[in-house]
Amino acid sequence: MVFENSGLETMVVPQDILQNVMNKNGWVLGGSWDYERMTFDFKYEVPEGIYYLRLPGYAVDGDVGANNATLQLMDPYMGKHYYPTGIEYGSDEHFPDRIVDHAVNKIRKVTQDLTALV
């Protein structure tokens, strides 16, 4: 499931500001980065399964590994985790309404916080 037109896909953000806003809102970077891109995750563990809300971005300037990048954000998306194969993002996946509603609110909050700082 892709959350289009959130406003995040138009943002270009310094890495340090992005990292602070995402941490403040409960998103985790973990090992989801390389020298050109970052992906922040928000994990949902509910009776129906494990879901991940993800926000990707790629460096338009600088180096993510050196913590001096400027990142172009992309559309957030959600997937369901299946053991042992990993996360599926297909259009045939079912996402509980309460998880989708919460995800929309998380995306709005991040958008508001970044808009105020950039």
Secondary structure, 3 states (H helix, E strand, C coil): CECCCCCHHHCEEEHHHHHHHHHHCCCECCCCECCCEEEEEEEEEECCEEEEEEEEEEEEECCCCCCCCEEEECCCEEEEEECCCEEECCCCCCCCHHHHHHHHHHHHHHHHHHHHHC
